[in-house]
Amino acid sequence: MNEGKVSGENISRMGMLHFKNDKLPDTKALLRIHDGHIDITIVWNPSDSTFERCFFSEHVFYADDPDRKKYIYDLPRQIWFRDSQGSVDLLGCKVRSCKEKYGAGANGIIDAEYAVFDASVGEDYSRVNAVRTSLDGLREWLGISSVLLSAPIVDSNNRVKEREYTLKCPADSIGTGIPAFDFVPHWAVSVSGDTTELHDLAYMESDSHEVKRWQTHLENHRAMRDLLRISSWTEHLLSIEAVSREDDPLWVESGIPYQERWCKVAELYPNAHSYARRLNYLIEYFDFCNGDLSSWFSLRDAYARGIDPIVSLFSMRGASIEAWVVQLSIGFEALGYQLLQEKGISKNKAGASPFISRLRAIASELGDDWPFNLEQWELEMTESYNSIKHANRAPVDRLQSLNAWRKGILVFRSWVALRLGVSKDQLLFRLQLDSLIHPYVRIEQI
C-alpha cells in the first residue's frame, strides 16, 4: 500500500499507439501528463494521409474517398499506448490541433480525459467492475487514521530521541449502508531525497458484478462529495484513483491469474480549488446511526430537483452575486414546491404559490430561536430574487442580496442537517462556528 497518485506527477513517455482498427496502423507517439493535462503527439509523413484525415476531415474533401468509407475520418475515443514501462488505456480522446509544413512533416496533438495505467492493450476500460476514488476531507470527516504515533522517548535534557510511527489501517473497509459502496482506509509512503512522507488516506470504492460506465459507478461517490460540500460549504475535490476489471487480472508467467488488477488513473483536471484548512461541519459522520448513510442518499434522491441546483453553485465560483441568488432561488422554488405538497397543498395550488410561500415552507421546518430573523430573511430573499428576475423592478443593494444569499445557504444546509437527524441544539452550536454565520460587510466598514 505504498503507491501515490499518478495525476500529480509529470510524465513523458515515448511509445506506440494502438487503435484497435486495421485502417489506423500502430504509430510512434509521445504521451505527456503535465499540469492536469493528458496529451499525445503523433507525427506522419505528408505523403501518407492516413492520420491527416483524422485531423482535417471536417474541412477537406478527398477525391480518392468521396464516400468516406475507405479511410477513418473520426479519431477513436479510445486509444492504447504502450512502451517499455507498460500500457496505458487512453479514454475520451479528441483532436486538439495539428501542424503541417510542405516537404518537411506533420504532427498532431490528441487530448485525453483519462489515462488508465497498466491496462492490458485491447481491454475496454471505459466500462469497469470497480472504481476507487479519493475525496478531500473524507478521512477527517470519518474520524479515522491509519497512522499511529507513539509517545516520544526523551533524554535527560528532555530532547526527543525516538518516536515510533505505526502504519495500520483501522479496518479493511467501512460500510456505508449502501450496497457495494464502502470506505477503505489506506496509507502510503513516499520518499524524495532526505524527505519521507507518510500519507494517511481514506478511499471510496464501488463495485459491481457487471461492467458499468464510470459515470454510473461515480453516482454514489458524487453523492458523498455533495454531503461534505453541504456540511462544510467548502469545495471537496473528488479524484478517480484507480479502476478494475474482473476479466483483466494480474497473471503469473504460466498464465494463471493470481490477483485483482487495480489500474491507477490520471485524469484531466479542471481549474478546481480546494482548501487544506481544518473545517467545521454542520453534519458529522457520527450523526448517522452505526455509520449508515442511506438516509442521505434517500434525501438526495427524493429532493433532487431542489438540492442539485443549489449544490451546482460550486461550479459557479466566478459568477456574479446575481447569478448566485438566482441559482439558489431555483433550488428553493423546487424544494418549497415539494414541501408545500407534503403539507397537504394540492399540486396546482403549490405550483401557483408565490416564491415567499415556498421559502416559508422550508423555514418552517427550522423552528424558533434561530441565529437570525427568518421572516426578515424571507422578505430580503424574495426582494432580491424578484429584482433580478424582473427588469421592471428596482435593483436591490448588492450587499443585501449577498447577505440574503448567505442566509439562504445556511437555511438550506440546516434543513438538510435536521432532515438527517442532527439535533436542533447541536445544529445551533455548530452554526456558531460556521464561517457563513458572519455577515458580509463593505470594505470601508472593516
Contacts in CASP RR format, 6 or more apart in sequence:
PFRMAT RR
TARGET T0000
AUTHOR 0000-0000-0000
METHOD contacts of the structure
MODEL  1
MNEGKVSGENISRMGMLHFKNDKLPDTKALLRIHDGHIDITIVWNPSDST
FERCFFSEHVFYADDPDRKKYIYDLPRQIWFRDSQGSVDLLGCKVRSCKE
KYGAGANGIIDAEYAVFDASVGEDYSRVNAVRTSLDGLREWLGISSVLLS
APIVDSNNRVKEREYTLKCPADSIGTGIPAFDFVPHWAVSVSGDTTELHD
LAYMESDSHEVKRWQTHLENHRAMRDLLRISSWTEHLLSIEAVSREDDPL
WVESGIPYQERWCKVAELYPNAHSYARRLNYLIEYFDFCNGDLSSWFSLR
DAYARGIDPIVSLFSMRGASIEAWVVQLSIGFEALGYQLLQEKGISKNKA
GASPFISRLRAIASELGDDWPFNLEQWELEMTESYNSIKHANRAPVDRLQ
SLNAWRKGILVFRSWVALRLGVSKDQLLFRLQLDSLIHPYVRIEQI
1 169 0 8 1.000
1 186 0 8 1.000
1 187 0 8 1.000
1 188 0 8 1.000
2 188 0 8 1.000
2 189 0 8 1.000
2 190 0 8 1.000
3 188 0 8 1.000
3 264 0 8 1.000
4 188 0 8 1.000
4 190 0 8 1.000
4 199 0 8 1.000
4 264 0 8 1.000
5 134 0 8 1.000
5 239 0 8 1.000
5 241 0 8 1.000
5 264 0 8 1.000
6 33 0 8 1.000
6 115 0 8 1.000
6 117 0 8 1.000
6 264 0 8 1.000
6 265 0 8 1.000
6 266 0 8 1.000
7 33 0 8 1.000
7 36 0 8 1.000
7 239 0 8 1.000
7 265 0 8 1.000
7 266 0 8 1.000
7 267 0 8 1.000
7 269 0 8 1.000
8 36 0 8 1.000
8 266 0 8 1.000
9 33 0 8 1.000
9 266 0 8 1.000
10 33 0 8 1.000
10 34 0 8 1.000
10 35 0 8 1.000
11 31 0 8 1.000
11 32 0 8 1.000
11 33 0 8 1.000
11 34 0 8 1.000
11 266 0 8 1.000
12 30 0 8 1.000
12 31 0 8 1.000
12 32 0 8 1.000
12 34 0 8 1.000
13 30 0 8 1.000
13 31 0 8 1.000
13 32 0 8 1.000
13 81 0 8 1.000
13 83 0 8 1.000
13 85 0 8 1.000
14 28 0 8 1.000
14 29 0 8 1.000
14 30 0 8 1.000
14 31 0 8 1.000
14 83 0 8 1.000
15 28 0 8 1.000
15 29 0 8 1.000
15 30 0 8 1.000
15 31 0 8 1.000
15 81 0 8 1.000
15 82 0 8 1.000
15 83 0 8 1.000
16 26 0 8 1.000
16 27 0 8 1.000
16 28 0 8 1.000
16 29 0 8 1.000
16 81 0 8 1.000
16 82 0 8 1.000
16 83 0 8 1.000
17 26 0 8 1.000
17 27 0 8 1.000
17 28 0 8 1.000
17 29 0 8 1.000
17 40 0 8 1.000
17 42 0 8 1.000
17 79 0 8 1.000
17 80 0 8 1.000
17 81 0 8 1.000
18 26 0 8 1.000
18 79 0 8 1.000
18 80 0 8 1.000
18 81 0 8 1.000
18 82 0 8 1.000
18 121 0 8 1.000
18 122 0 8 1.000
19 25 0 8 1.000
19 26 0 8 1.000
19 76 0 8 1.000
19 79 0 8 1.000
19 80 0 8 1.000
20 76 0 8 1.000
20 78 0 8 1.000
20 80 0 8 1.000
20 122 0 8 1.000
21 72 0 8 1.000
21 76 0 8 1.000
23 50 0 8 1.000
23 71 0 8 1.000
23 72 0 8 1.000
24 50 0 8 1.000
24 51 0 8 1.000
24 54 0 8 1.000
24 72 0 8 1.000
24 76 0 8 1.000
25 50 0 8 1.000
27 42 0 8 1.000
27 44 0 8 1.000
27 51 0 8 1.000
28 42 0 8 1.000
28 43 0 8 1.000
29 40 0 8 1.000
29 41 0 8 1.000
29 42 0 8 1.000
29 81 0 8 1.000
30 40 0 8 1.000
30 41 0 8 1.000
30 42 0 8 1.000
31 38 0 8 1.000
31 39 0 8 1.000
31 40 0 8 1.000
31 81 0 8 1.000
31 83 0 8 1.000
31 88 0 8 1.000
31 90 0 8 1.000
31 115 0 8 1.000
32 38 0 8 1.000
32 39 0 8 1.000
32 40 0 8 1.000
32 41 0 8 1.000
33 115 0 8 1.000
33 266 0 8 1.000
36 268 0 8 1.000
36 269 0 8 1.000
37 111 0 8 1.000
37 268 0 8 1.000
38 90 0 8 1.000
38 111 0 8 1.000
38 112 0 8 1.000
38 113 0 8 1.000
38 114 0 8 1.000
38 115 0 8 1.000
38 266 0 8 1.000
38 267 0 8 1.000
38 268 0 8 1.000
39 96 0 8 1.000
39 109 0 8 1.000
39 110 0 8 1.000
39 111 0 8 1.000
39 112 0 8 1.000
40 79 0 8 1.000
40 81 0 8 1.000
40 90 0 8 1.000
40 93 0 8 1.000
40 109 0 8 1.000
40 110 0 8 1.000
40 112 0 8 1.000
41 107 0 8 1.000
41 108 0 8 1.000
41 109 0 8 1.000
41 110 0 8 1.000
42 51 0 8 1.000
42 107 0 8 1.000
42 108 0 8 1.000
42 110 0 8 1.000
43 105 0 8 1.000
43 106 0 8 1.000
43 107 0 8 1.000
43 108 0 8 1.000
44 50 0 8 1.000
44 51 0 8 1.000
44 52 0 8 1.000
44 105 0 8 1.000
44 106 0 8 1.000
44 107 0 8 1.000
45 105 0 8 1.000
45 106 0 8 1.000
46 52 0 8 1.000
46 100 0 8 1.000
46 102 0 8 1.000
46 103 0 8 1.000
46 104 0 8 1.000
46 105 0 8 1.000
46 106 0 8 1.000
49 62 0 8 1.000
49 71 0 8 1.000
50 71 0 8 1.000
50 72 0 8 1.000
51 108 0 8 1.000
52 98 0 8 1.000
52 100 0 8 1.000
52 106 0 8 1.000
53 60 0 8 1.000
53 62 0 8 1.000
53 71 0 8 1.000
53 72 0 8 1.000
53 73 0 8 1.000
54 72 0 8 1.000
54 73 0 8 1.000
54 74 0 8 1.000
54 75 0 8 1.000
54 95 0 8 1.000
55 75 0 8 1.000
55 95 0 8 1.000
55 98 0 8 1.000
55 108 0 8 1.000
56 98 0 8 1.000
57 68 0 8 1.000
57 73 0 8 1.000
57 74 0 8 1.000
62 68 0 8 1.000
62 71 0 8 1.000
64 70 0 8 1.000
65 71 0 8 1.000
75 93 0 8 1.000
75 94 0 8 1.000
75 95 0 8 1.000
75 110 0 8 1.000
76 93 0 8 1.000
77 91 0 8 1.000
77 92 0 8 1.000
77 93 0 8 1.000
77 94 0 8 1.000
77 126 0 8 1.000
78 89 0 8 1.000
78 90 0 8 1.000
78 91 0 8 1.000
78 92 0 8 1.000
78 93 0 8 1.000
78 124 0 8 1.000
78 126 0 8 1.000
79 90 0 8 1.000
79 93 0 8 1.000
79 110 0 8 1.000
79 112 0 8 1.000
80 87 0 8 1.000
80 88 0 8 1.000
80 89 0 8 1.000
80 90 0 8 1.000
80 119 0 8 1.000
80 121 0 8 1.000
80 122 0 8 1.000
81 87 0 8 1.000
81 88 0 8 1.000
81 90 0 8 1.000
82 88 0 8 1.000
82 121 0 8 1.000
86 117 0 8 1.000
86 118 0 8 1.000
87 118 0 8 1.000
87 119 0 8 1.000
87 120 0 8 1.000
87 121 0 8 1.000
88 115 0 8 1.000
88 116 0 8 1.000
88 117 0 8 1.000
88 118 0 8 1.000
88 119 0 8 1.000
89 115 0 8 1.000
89 116 0 8 1.000
89 119 0 8 1.000
89 122 0 8 1.000
89 123 0 8 1.000
89 124 0 8 1.000
89 125 0 8 1.000
89 263 0 8 1.000
90 110 0 8 1.000
90 112 0 8 1.000
90 114 0 8 1.000
90 115 0 8 1.000
90 116 0 8 1.000
91 112 0 8 1.000
91 113 0 8 1.000
91 114 0 8 1.000
91 115 0 8 1.000
91 116 0 8 1.000
91 125 0 8 1.000
91 126 0 8 1.000
92 112 0 8 1.000
92 113 0 8 1.000
92 114 0 8 1.000
93 110 0 8 1.000
93 111 0 8 1.000
93 112 0 8 1.000
93 113 0 8 1.000
94 110 0 8 1.000
94 111 0 8 1.000
95 108 0 8 1.000
95 109 0 8 1.000
95 110 0 8 1.000
95 111 0 8 1.000
96 108 0 8 1.000
96 109 0 8 1.000
96 110 0 8 1.000
96 111 0 8 1.000
97 108 0 8 1.000
97 109 0 8 1.000
98 106 0 8 1.000
98 107 0 8 1.000
98 108 0 8 1.000
98 109 0 8 1.000
99 106 0 8 1.000
99 107 0 8 1.000
99 108 0 8 1.000
100 106 0 8 1.000
100 107 0 8 1.000
111 268 0 8 1.000
112 268 0 8 1.000
113 267 0 8 1.000
113 268 0 8 1.000
114 214 0 8 1.000
114 240 0 8 1.000
114 265 0 8 1.000
114 266 0 8 1.000
114 267 0 8 1.000
114 268 0 8 1.000
115 265 0 8 1.000
115 266 0 8 1.000
115 267 0 8 1.000
116 125 0 8 1.000
116 243 0 8 1.000
116 263 0 8 1.000
116 264 0 8 1.000
116 265 0 8 1.000
117 263 0 8 1.000
117 264 0 8 1.000
117 265 0 8 1.000
117 266 0 8 1.000
118 261 0 8 1.000
118 263 0 8 1.000
118 264 0 8 1.000
119 125 0 8 1.000
119 245 0 8 1.000
119 248 0 8 1.000
119 263 0 8 1.000
120 248 0 8 1.000
123 245 0 8 1.000
123 247 0 8 1.000
123 248 0 8 1.000
125 243 0 8 1.000
125 245 0 8 1.000
125 263 0 8 1.000
126 213 0 8 1.000
126 214 0 8 1.000
127 211 0 8 1.000
127 212 0 8 1.000
127 213 0 8 1.000
127 245 0 8 1.000
128 211 0 8 1.000
128 212 0 8 1.000
128 214 0 8 1.000
128 217 0 8 1.000
128 243 0 8 1.000
128 244 0 8 1.000
128 245 0 8 1.000
129 207 0 8 1.000
129 208 0 8 1.000
129 209 0 8 1.000
129 210 0 8 1.000
129 211 0 8 1.000
129 212 0 8 1.000
129 244 0 8 1.000
129 245 0 8 1.000
129 246 0 8 1.000
130 205 0 8 1.000
130 206 0 8 1.000
130 207 0 8 1.000
130 208 0 8 1.000
130 217 0 8 1.000
130 243 0 8 1.000
130 244 0 8 1.000
130 262 0 8 1.000
131 205 0 8 1.000
131 206 0 8 1.000
131 207 0 8 1.000
131 214 0 8 1.000
131 217 0 8 1.000
131 218 0 8 1.000
131 221 0 8 1.000
131 240 0 8 1.000
131 242 0 8 1.000
131 243 0 8 1.000
131 244 0 8 1.000
132 184 0 8 1.000
132 203 0 8 1.000
132 204 0 8 1.000
132 205 0 8 1.000
132 240 0 8 1.000
132 241 0 8 1.000
132 242 0 8 1.000
132 243 0 8 1.000
132 244 0 8 1.000
132 262 0 8 1.000
133 203 0 8 1.000
133 204 0 8 1.000
133 205 0 8 1.000
133 218 0 8 1.000
133 221 0 8 1.000
133 238 0 8 1.000
133 239 0 8 1.000
133 240 0 8 1.000
133 241 0 8 1.000
134 201 0 8 1.000
134 202 0 8 1.000
134 203 0 8 1.000
134 204 0 8 1.000
134 238 0 8 1.000
134 239 0 8 1.000
134 241 0 8 1.000
135 204 0 8 1.000
135 221 0 8 1.000
135 224 0 8 1.000
135 225 0 8 1.000
135 228 0 8 1.000
135 236 0 8 1.000
135 237 0 8 1.000
135 238 0 8 1.000
135 239 0 8 1.000
136 235 0 8 1.000
136 236 0 8 1.000
136 237 0 8 1.000
136 238 0 8 1.000
136 274 0 8 1.000
137 228 0 8 1.000
137 236 0 8 1.000
137 279 0 8 1.000
138 183 0 8 1.000
138 202 0 8 1.000
138 204 0 8 1.000
138 224 0 8 1.000
138 228 0 8 1.000
138 236 0 8 1.000
139 145 0 8 1.000
139 185 0 8 1.000
139 200 0 8 1.000
139 201 0 8 1.000
139 202 0 8 1.000
140 278 0 8 1.000
140 279 0 8 1.000
141 228 0 8 1.000
141 231 0 8 1.000
141 281 0 8 1.000
141 284 0 8 1.000
141 285 0 8 1.000
142 174 0 8 1.000
142 183 0 8 1.000
142 202 0 8 1.000
142 285 0 8 1.000
143 285 0 8 1.000
144 170 0 8 1.000
144 174 0 8 1.000
144 185 0 8 1.000
144 202 0 8 1.000
145 170 0 8 1.000
145 200 0 8 1.000
146 167 0 8 1.000
146 168 0 8 1.000
146 169 0 8 1.000
146 170 0 8 1.000
146 185 0 8 1.000
146 186 0 8 1.000
146 187 0 8 1.000
146 200 0 8 1.000
146 201 0 8 1.000
147 165 0 8 1.000
147 166 0 8 1.000
147 167 0 8 1.000
147 187 0 8 1.000
147 198 0 8 1.000
147 200 0 8 1.000
148 165 0 8 1.000
148 166 0 8 1.000
148 167 0 8 1.000
148 168 0 8 1.000
149 163 0 8 1.000
149 164 0 8 1.000
149 165 0 8 1.000
149 166 0 8 1.000
150 163 0 8 1.000
150 164 0 8 1.000
150 165 0 8 1.000
150 166 0 8 1.000
152 160 0 8 1.000
152 161 0 8 1.000
152 162 0 8 1.000
152 163 0 8 1.000
153 160 0 8 1.000
153 161 0 8 1.000
153 162 0 8 1.000
153 163 0 8 1.000
154 160 0 8 1.000
154 161 0 8 1.000
155 161 0 8 1.000
165 198 0 8 1.000
167 187 0 8 1.000
167 189 0 8 1.000
167 198 0 8 1.000
168 187 0 8 1.000
169 185 0 8 1.000
169 186 0 8 1.000
169 187 0 8 1.000
170 185 0 8 1.000
171 185 0 8 1.000
172 184 0 8 1.000
173 182 0 8 1.000
173 183 0 8 1.000
173 184 0 8 1.000
173 185 0 8 1.000
173 205 0 8 1.000
174 182 0 8 1.000
174 183 0 8 1.000
174 184 0 8 1.000
174 185 0 8 1.000
174 291 0 8 1.000
175 181 0 8 1.000
175 182 0 8 1.000
175 183 0 8 1.000
175 291 0 8 1.000
176 182 0 8 1.000
176 183 0 8 1.000
176 220 0 8 1.000
176 291 0 8 1.000
176 292 0 8 1.000
176 293 0 8 1.000
176 294 0 8 1.000
177 291 0 8 1.000
177 292 0 8 1.000
177 293 0 8 1.000
177 294 0 8 1.000
178 220 0 8 1.000
178 293 0 8 1.000
178 294 0 8 1.000
178 297 0 8 1.000
180 206 0 8 1.000
180 207 0 8 1.000
180 208 0 8 1.000
181 204 0 8 1.000
181 205 0 8 1.000
181 206 0 8 1.000
181 220 0 8 1.000
182 204 0 8 1.000
182 205 0 8 1.000
183 202 0 8 1.000
183 203 0 8 1.000
183 204 0 8 1.000
183 205 0 8 1.000
184 202 0 8 1.000
184 203 0 8 1.000
184 204 0 8 1.000
184 205 0 8 1.000
185 201 0 8 1.000
185 202 0 8 1.000
186 201 0 8 1.000
186 202 0 8 1.000
186 203 0 8 1.000
187 198 0 8 1.000
187 199 0 8 1.000
187 200 0 8 1.000
187 201 0 8 1.000
188 198 0 8 1.000
188 199 0 8 1.000
188 201 0 8 1.000
189 196 0 8 1.000
189 197 0 8 1.000
189 198 0 8 1.000
189 199 0 8 1.000
190 196 0 8 1.000
190 197 0 8 1.000
190 199 0 8 1.000
191 197 0 8 1.000
203 241 0 8 1.000
204 220 0 8 1.000
204 221 0 8 1.000
204 224 0 8 1.000
206 217 0 8 1.000
206 218 0 8 1.000
206 220 0 8 1.000
206 221 0 8 1.000
207 244 0 8 1.000
208 217 0 8 1.000
209 246 0 8 1.000
211 245 0 8 1.000
211 246 0 8 1.000
214 240 0 8 1.000
214 243 0 8 1.000
218 238 0 8 1.000
218 240 0 8 1.000
220 297 0 8 1.000
221 238 0 8 1.000
222 238 0 8 1.000
223 296 0 8 1.000
223 297 0 8 1.000
223 300 0 8 1.000
224 293 0 8 1.000
225 236 0 8 1.000
225 238 0 8 1.000
226 300 0 8 1.000
226 307 0 8 1.000
226 311 0 8 1.000
227 283 0 8 1.000
227 293 0 8 1.000
227 296 0 8 1.000
227 300 0 8 1.000
228 236 0 8 1.000
228 281 0 8 1.000
229 235 0 8 1.000
229 236 0 8 1.000
229 311 0 8 1.000
229 314 0 8 1.000
230 282 0 8 1.000
230 283 0 8 1.000
230 311 0 8 1.000
230 412 0 8 1.000
230 413 0 8 1.000
230 416 0 8 1.000
231 281 0 8 1.000
231 282 0 8 1.000
231 283 0 8 1.000
231 284 0 8 1.000
231 413 0 8 1.000
231 417 0 8 1.000
232 279 0 8 1.000
232 280 0 8 1.000
232 281 0 8 1.000
232 282 0 8 1.000
233 409 0 8 1.000
233 413 0 8 1.000
233 434 0 8 1.000
233 435 0 8 1.000
233 436 0 8 1.000
234 274 0 8 1.000
234 275 0 8 1.000
234 279 0 8 1.000
235 272 0 8 1.000
235 273 0 8 1.000
235 274 0 8 1.000
235 275 0 8 1.000
235 314 0 8 1.000
236 274 0 8 1.000
237 272 0 8 1.000
237 274 0 8 1.000
239 267 0 8 1.000
240 265 0 8 1.000
240 267 0 8 1.000
241 264 0 8 1.000
241 265 0 8 1.000
242 262 0 8 1.000
242 263 0 8 1.000
242 264 0 8 1.000
242 265 0 8 1.000
243 262 0 8 1.000
243 263 0 8 1.000
243 265 0 8 1.000
244 260 0 8 1.000
244 261 0 8 1.000
244 262 0 8 1.000
244 263 0 8 1.000
245 261 0 8 1.000
246 260 0 8 1.000
248 261 0 8 1.000
249 257 0 8 1.000
249 258 0 8 1.000
249 259 0 8 1.000
249 260 0 8 1.000
249 261 0 8 1.000
250 257 0 8 1.000
250 258 0 8 1.000
250 259 0 8 1.000
250 260 0 8 1.000
250 261 0 8 1.000
251 257 0 8 1.000
251 258 0 8 1.000
252 258 0 8 1.000
273 317 0 8 1.000
280 430 0 8 1.000
280 433 0 8 1.000
280 434 0 8 1.000
280 435 0 8 1.000
281 430 0 8 1.000
282 413 0 8 1.000
282 414 0 8 1.000
282 416 0 8 1.000
282 417 0 8 1.000
282 422 0 8 1.000
282 427 0 8 1.000
282 430 0 8 1.000
282 431 0 8 1.000
282 434 0 8 1.000
283 416 0 8 1.000
283 417 0 8 1.000
283 420 0 8 1.000
283 422 0 8 1.000
285 291 0 8 1.000
287 417 0 8 1.000
287 420 0 8 1.000
287 421 0 8 1.000
287 422 0 8 1.000
287 426 0 8 1.000
288 295 0 8 1.000
288 296 0 8 1.000
288 420 0 8 1.000
295 420 0 8 1.000
295 421 0 8 1.000
296 420 0 8 1.000
299 307 0 8 1.000
299 416 0 8 1.000
299 419 0 8 1.000
299 420 0 8 1.000
300 307 0 8 1.000
303 335 0 8 1.000
303 338 0 8 1.000
305 331 0 8 1.000
305 334 0 8 1.000
305 335 0 8 1.000
305 338 0 8 1.000
306 330 0 8 1.000
306 331 0 8 1.000
306 332 0 8 1.000
306 333 0 8 1.000
306 334 0 8 1.000
306 335 0 8 1.000
306 338 0 8 1.000
307 331 0 8 1.000
307 335 0 8 1.000
307 416 0 8 1.000
308 331 0 8 1.000
309 327 0 8 1.000
309 328 0 8 1.000
309 330 0 8 1.000
309 331 0 8 1.000
309 334 0 8 1.000
310 327 0 8 1.000
310 328 0 8 1.000
310 331 0 8 1.000
310 332 0 8 1.000
310 409 0 8 1.000
310 412 0 8 1.000
312 327 0 8 1.000
313 324 0 8 1.000
313 327 0 8 1.000
313 328 0 8 1.000
316 323 0 8 1.000
316 324 0 8 1.000
316 327 0 8 1.000
319 327 0 8 1.000
321 398 0 8 1.000
321 401 0 8 1.000
321 402 0 8 1.000
321 405 0 8 1.000
322 388 0 8 1.000
322 398 0 8 1.000
322 401 0 8 1.000
324 402 0 8 1.000
324 405 0 8 1.000
325 381 0 8 1.000
325 384 0 8 1.000
325 385 0 8 1.000
325 388 0 8 1.000
325 401 0 8 1.000
325 404 0 8 1.000
325 405 0 8 1.000
326 385 0 8 1.000
326 388 0 8 1.000
326 389 0 8 1.000
328 405 0 8 1.000
328 408 0 8 1.000
328 409 0 8 1.000
328 412 0 8 1.000
329 355 0 8 1.000
329 381 0 8 1.000
329 385 0 8 1.000
329 389 0 8 1.000
332 355 0 8 1.000
332 358 0 8 1.000
332 359 0 8 1.000
332 362 0 8 1.000
332 381 0 8 1.000
332 408 0 8 1.000
332 412 0 8 1.000
333 355 0 8 1.000
333 358 0 8 1.000
335 358 0 8 1.000
335 362 0 8 1.000
335 412 0 8 1.000
335 415 0 8 1.000
336 358 0 8 1.000
336 359 0 8 1.000
336 361 0 8 1.000
336 362 0 8 1.000
337 350 0 8 1.000
337 351 0 8 1.000
337 353 0 8 1.000
337 358 0 8 1.000
339 358 0 8 1.000
339 361 0 8 1.000
339 362 0 8 1.000
339 365 0 8 1.000
340 349 0 8 1.000
340 350 0 8 1.000
340 351 0 8 1.000
340 353 0 8 1.000
340 357 0 8 1.000
340 358 0 8 1.000
340 361 0 8 1.000
341 347 0 8 1.000
341 350 0 8 1.000
343 361 0 8 1.000
345 353 0 8 1.000
354 382 0 8 1.000
355 382 0 8 1.000
355 385 0 8 1.000
355 386 0 8 1.000
356 378 0 8 1.000
356 379 0 8 1.000
356 382 0 8 1.000
359 377 0 8 1.000
359 378 0 8 1.000
359 381 0 8 1.000
359 382 0 8 1.000
360 378 0 8 1.000
362 411 0 8 1.000
362 412 0 8 1.000
362 415 0 8 1.000
363 374 0 8 1.000
363 377 0 8 1.000
363 378 0 8 1.000
363 411 0 8 1.000
365 415 0 8 1.000
365 418 0 8 1.000
365 419 0 8 1.000
366 374 0 8 1.000
366 411 0 8 1.000
366 414 0 8 1.000
366 415 0 8 1.000
366 418 0 8 1.000
367 424 0 8 1.000
369 428 0 8 1.000
371 410 0 8 1.000
371 428 0 8 1.000
371 431 0 8 1.000
371 432 0 8 1.000
371 437 0 8 1.000
372 407 0 8 1.000
374 411 0 8 1.000
377 404 0 8 1.000
377 407 0 8 1.000
377 408 0 8 1.000
377 411 0 8 1.000
380 400 0 8 1.000
380 403 0 8 1.000
380 404 0 8 1.000
380 407 0 8 1.000
381 404 0 8 1.000
381 405 0 8 1.000
381 407 0 8 1.000
381 408 0 8 1.000
383 396 0 8 1.000
383 400 0 8 1.000
383 404 0 8 1.000
384 396 0 8 1.000
384 400 0 8 1.000
384 401 0 8 1.000
384 404 0 8 1.000
384 405 0 8 1.000
386 393 0 8 1.000
387 393 0 8 1.000
387 394 0 8 1.000
387 395 0 8 1.000
387 396 0 8 1.000
387 401 0 8 1.000
388 395 0 8 1.000
388 396 0 8 1.000
388 401 0 8 1.000
399 440 0 8 1.000
399 441 0 8 1.000
399 442 0 8 1.000
402 440 0 8 1.000
403 439 0 8 1.000
403 440 0 8 1.000
406 436 0 8 1.000
406 439 0 8 1.000
406 440 0 8 1.000
409 436 0 8 1.000
410 431 0 8 1.000
410 434 0 8 1.000
410 436 0 8 1.000
410 437 0 8 1.000
414 427 0 8 1.000
414 431 0 8 1.000
417 427 0 8 1.000
418 424 0 8 1.000
418 427 0 8 1.000
422 430 0 8 1.000
431 437 0 8 1.000
END
